[in-house]
Amino acid sequence: MPVESGSSAAARQAKQKRKSHSLSIRRTNSTEQERSGLQRDMLEGQDSKLPLSLRSNLLDLFGQIEREFENLYIENLELRREIETLNDRLAAEGQTFEGADLAKGALKTKASHSTSQLSQKLKTTYKASTSKIVSSFKATTSRAVCQLVREYAGHRDGIWDLSVTRTQPVVLGTASADHTAMLWSIETGKCLLKYLGHQGSVNSIKFHPTEQMALTASGDQTAHIWRYMVQLPTPQPAADISQTPCEEDVDFSDKDEADGEAEGPNDCPSVRVATTTLRSHQGVVIAADWLVGGKQVVTASWDRAANLYDVETSELVHSLTGHDQELTHCCTHPTQRLVVTSSRDTTFRLWDFRDPSIHSVNVFQGHTDTVTSAVFTVGDNVVSGSDDRTVKVWDLKNMRSPIATIRTDSAVNRISVSVNQKIIALPHDNRQVRLFDMSGVRLARLPRSNRQGHRRMVCCSAWCEDNASCNLFTCGFDRQAIGWNINIPALLQEK
């Protein structure tokens, strides 16, 4: 009688294993078909307000999830068998159980890695479907009511920055890539004054805390201080715009409207000569701000330095160096001699000028991409925004780690914080503007559609505490600024 060789026996065992595996697959498929048929029959018999098609889609999704976890369970059983086999082998070879624990740890690591891969796959596969389903069940009640009050159109290129005066009369200032800065009547939307002194893009505008003076930074490597005199026109009745809840039920389109030539302001007076010109930088001056008291200003440039100037003499007092790449923004504390600068090197720096003999600096590395802006609040907080799609709230008394982190779906540009309500306004590259409180809780999203809102990247936001009709302003690369009325319920403010 012929003896079966080892190779033929192994081949026969493998063939039987494949055959049994094929049979098990057939049985599983038939079982799943029977199960799905029974479940669909049960769904048809149940009383539900959901459409049958939606219920069927839900059933299919949950069935796929169940099969994924079933595969994971089978893989886990196989790993346990491997662990037991390895333990038996180690015991037979006389090795200590420490080695077995190490092997078991390696297998556990493998199982954990497999689990994480599955989790990520499930998130990626079903995130879009589930988000649509969940959003359809959201309540239409809004945390805040946001109303578009007025649009300020007249620039012939994108608007980089905007600010509101701190003294009477209260006007809106905008800085544009069309080499001009404009002052606007908040109530009527009429241009009151145009500044034409720069030879490059105007990247920033800030107003003196007590006098009618403006500080602008430009791509012509200078910063200008210029005086203005404006007379407010008679306010006109505002158009009746219904209040719009700032939630996900607002319909908006991704299509940009045609960029027609904006009509220039009619009979708008102009200023062509600066009172003071600050020259020291070797690159674009991207931002500038007044120190408390208004006797000094700080500028931030693409030459990787921030400069501190004396307003009266125009002399350079300090050159703040240390950033490894171009600066993106600078901001001063409202009540103390503190300056914060942000940069493309993923850091922001806090400069302390409270002691005349010591000028300390602290570096903070809380982001993984360009820090687009960092601003002070009235309290002891700093809020930083970045191209890494996060916004972080820091405590000046303990800056080792943020006290709150806000994660978004788009890069964040120049942010602003409301003094009275302590609300953070986040302008995004994706044309959205979102509102959060200081603890990182989302309050609202400003409405955006073909009829209202920004059609291009939103560059900056600014709060106005002294105007009842418009208390938030935004500007973007669609050449317009927008005034909003934000109404936050008192209960949310107390929280």
Sequence and secondary structure as in RCSB ss.txt:
>XXXX:A:sequence
MPVESGSSAAARQAKQKRKSHSLSIRRTNSTEQERSGLQRDMLEGQDSKLPLSLRSNLLDLFGQIEREFENLYIE
NLELRREIETLNDRLAAEGQTFEGADLAKGALKTKASHSTSQLSQKLKTTYKASTSKIVSSFKATTSRAVCQLVR
EYAGHRDGIWDLSVTRTQPVVLGTASADHTAMLWSIETGKCLLKYLGHQGSVNSIKFHPTEQMALTASGDQTAHI
WRYMVQLPTPQPAADISQTPCEEDVDFSDKDEADGEAEGPNDCPSVRVATTTLRSHQGVVIAADWLVGGKQVVTA
SWDRAANLYDVETSELVHSLTGHDQELTHCCTHPTQRLVVTSSRDTTFRLWDFRDPSIHSVNVFQGHTDTVTSAV
FTVGDNVVSGSDDRTVKVWDLKNMRSPIATIRTDSAVNRISVSVNQKIIALPHDNRQVRLFDMSGVRLARLPRSN
RQGHRRMVCCSAWCEDNASCNLFTCGFDRQAIGWNINIPALLQEK
>XXXX:A:secstr
     HHHHHHHHHHHHHHHHHHHHHHHHHHHHHHHHHHHHHHHHS  SS HHHHHHHHHHHHHHHHHHHHHHHH
HHHHHHHHHHHHHHHHHTT  HHHHHHHHHHHHHHHHHHHHHHHHHHHHHHHHHHHHHHHHT  S  S EEEEEE
EEE  SS EEEEEE SSSS EEEEEETTS EEEEETTT  EEEEE   SS EEEEEE SSSSEEEEEETTSEEEE
EE                EE STT    S           TT  EE S SEEEE  SS EEEEEE TTSSEEEEE
ETTSEEEEEETTT  EEEEEE  SS EEEEEE SSSSEEEEEETTS EEEEEEEETTEEEEEEE   SS EEEEE
E SSSEEEEEETTSEEEEEETTB SS SEEEE SS B B EE TTT EEEEEBTTS EEEEETTS EEEE   SS
SSS SS EEEEEE SS SS  EEEEETTSEEEEEEEE  HHHHH 
